[in-house]
Amino acid sequence: MAFQFKIQISNITYPPVWRRVLAPERFSFLQMHSLIQISFGWENSHLFQFSPKGYGSWPQIGIPMEDDDLLFAGEKKLNAAKIKLKEVFTEPKQKFTYIYDFGDDWFHDLTLEKITEDKLLRADCLAGKGACPPEDCGGPHGYENLKMIMNDPRDPEYKEMKEWLGLAKTQKWDADAFDLEAIRKQVAKI
């Protein structure tokens, strides 16, 4: 079996940022985390969790920490390396939330679009839209602000933001940038 998901970053408007991916049934949630990181272009430099509706919903799946009992009121976080997608996802239209970076709070809405009988050996990215927000830009609100600044070269913060993004003088930030073939090559390595 294989799982087809549509994953969209919450609270980002024009353009929306989403990916459609395929994951083999043998994938763990840790592998799904890697698939999301690569297909969006995140840098995998922050903590993450999966849960039905975000913070405070159970089960929480992630990397267990020593102080989880203090953080989660006795509920144990499930180990993302040990829980398989097929243990949680059983029928199309099922939804789950992936949170990346507990400071910026990048909420990703996962929707299981379909379960196929295909025997996949590797993951794949089928489609997508929108550039991945830069790490540490302040979450969805910060990203919207960054896009406004980068669309106005007269903005007093334009030059500073351009430098922070590592853009050359002639380069512009493209919120629509999405290179499917480059992502597919990287995703195939998971």
DOFIDO-939650 format. One record per residue: x, y, z of N, C-alpha, C in turn. Coordinates in steps of 0.2 Angstrom, whole numbers, plus 5000, padded with zeros to 4 digits. Layout:
N
XYZXYZXYZ...
END
This chain:
190
500449945000500050005000500450065000500150124998500550184998499950235000500250295003499750345006499950405002499450434999499450504996499150555000499650605002499450655006499450725003499050775004499150845003499350875009499850915009500150945015500151025014499851055018499751135017499951165023500451215022500551255028500051305030499751305036499251345038499351415039498851455038498951535039499451565034499551535028499951575023499451585017499451645015499051665010499451675003499151704999499451714992500151714992500551664989500251604987500151554993499751504992499751454997500351414996500551385002501151335001500951265003500951224998500751154999501151104995501151044997501450984993500950924993500950884987500650824987501150774987501150724991501650674992501450604992501850554990501650484991502150454996501950415001502350385006502250305006502750265006502650195006502350175013501950125013501550105020502050085025502650065024503150055029503450115032503350175030503650235032503450245040503950265044503750285050503650365050503350385056503250455056503950495056504450465058505150505057505250505050505150455046505250465039504750515036504150515038503650565036503950635037504250645043504550705045505050725040505450675038505950695033505650705026505150675024504850685018504550755018504250775023503950845024504550895023505050885027505650935027505950945020506050885017506350895010505850925005505250895005504750925000504550995001504651025007504451095008505151135007505651105009506351145009506551175015506251145021506451165027507151135029507451165034508151145035508251095041507751065044507751015049508151035055508051105057508451125062508051145069507451115069506951125075506651065076506351065082505851005084505251005081504950945081504250935077503850895081503150885079502750845082502150835077501850775077501250755074500750745079500150765078499550755082498950765078498350745081497750755077497550825076497650875081497450945080497950995083498550975083499051015086499151015093499451065096499551065103498951035107499150995112498550975117498150915114498250895108497850835106498250775106497950725107498350655107498150605102498550565100499250555102499650605099500250625103500750665100501350615098501550625092502050585089502650625088503250615090503850655089504450615092504950655094505550635097505450635104505450575108505350585115505950615119505750655124506250695128506250675135506750685139506750665146506150695150506050755148505550795152504850795149504650745145504050745142503450735147503550705153503050695158502850765161503350805161503250875164502850915159503050905152502650945147502050925145501850865146501250835143500850795148500850825154500450805160500350725160500850685160500850615161500750575154500550615149500450575143501150565139501250515137501850495134501850515126502350545124502450565117502650495114502350475108502550415105503150435100503550385100504150385096504050385089504250445085504150445078504450395074505050365077505450315073505150245074504650235079504350175080503650165077503250225076502550225074502550225067502250175063502150175056501550215054501550245048500950285045500350235045500450175044499850125043499550115050499850135055499550125062499050175064499150235060498750295062498250305056498450305050498050325044497750255041497050255041496750195039496150215034496050275033495450295028495550365025495450365019495450435015495050485019495350545018495050605021495250615028495650575031495850575038496350635038496350675044496750735044497250725051497750765050498250765056498650825055498950845060499350905060500050895061500550925058501250925059501450995061501750995066502051065069502751065068503051115065503851115065504051185068504551175072504851235075504351265080504351245087503951265092503951335094504351375091504451445092504051485086504151465080503851495074503151465073503051405076502451365075502151365068502551325064502351315057501851255057501251265057500751215057500651195050500651125049500551095042499951055043499451065038498851025038498950965034498950905036499050845032498350815031498150795025497550765023497750705019497550645021497650585018497150585012497350595006496950595000496650524998497150474998496950414996497550364998497250294998497750245000497650204994498250184991498350144985498650074986498550034982498849964982499549964979499750014977500450024974500950004979501449964977502049944981502549994980502650044984503150094983503750074987504350084984504950074988505250144990505050194987505250264989504650314989504750364993504350424993504350464986503850504985503850544979503450604981503650664978503250724978502950734971502250734971501950734965501750804962501650854967501550924965501550964971501551034969501551084975501551154972501551194977501451264975501751304981502151364979502351414984503051394987503451444988504051434991504051424998504451385001504551375008504751435011504351455017504651515020505351505023505751555024506351555027506351535034506851485036506851475043506951535047506551535053506651585058506451655056505951655052505651725049505051745053504951705059504351735063503651695062503651635059503051605058502651635052502051615052501651645046501551715046501451745052501451825052502051855049502651825052503251855050503451845042503151785040503251775033502851825028502251835030501851885027502151955027502451965032502752035033503452035028503751975028504351975024504151985017503651945015503451955008503252025006502952065010502752135009503352175008503852165013504452205012504852185006504852125004505252104998504852124991504252144992503952164986503952244985504352274990504352344989505052364991505452374985506152394986506252464990505752504990505852564994505752555002505452495004505352485011506052495014506052525020506652535024507052475026506652415027506952355029507152315023507052335017507152295011507852265010508352315011509052295010509252245015509052265021509252215027508952145026508352145024507952075023508352045017508452075012508852045006509452015008509852055012510452025015510351965019509851965024509751915028509551855024509151855019508951805014509551775010510151815010510651795006510651804999510251844997510051864990510651914987510851894981511251944977510952004975511252054973510952114971510452114966510552064961510052064956509452014957509551974963509051924964508451954968507851924967507251944970506951874974506651894980506251834983505651814979505551754977505051734973504551684978504051714980503551674984503251614980503251624974502951564970503451514968504051524970504651474968504451404970504451354965504351284967504651244961505151204963505551164958505351084959504851064956504650994957505150944956505550944950506050894948506650894954506850954956507350954961507150924967506550934969506250904975506150834975505950814969505850734968506450704969507050724966507650694967507950684974507750744978507950734985507550694989506850694987506350644991506550574990506750554984506850484982507450454986507850504990508450474994508150455001507550475002507350455009507250375010
END
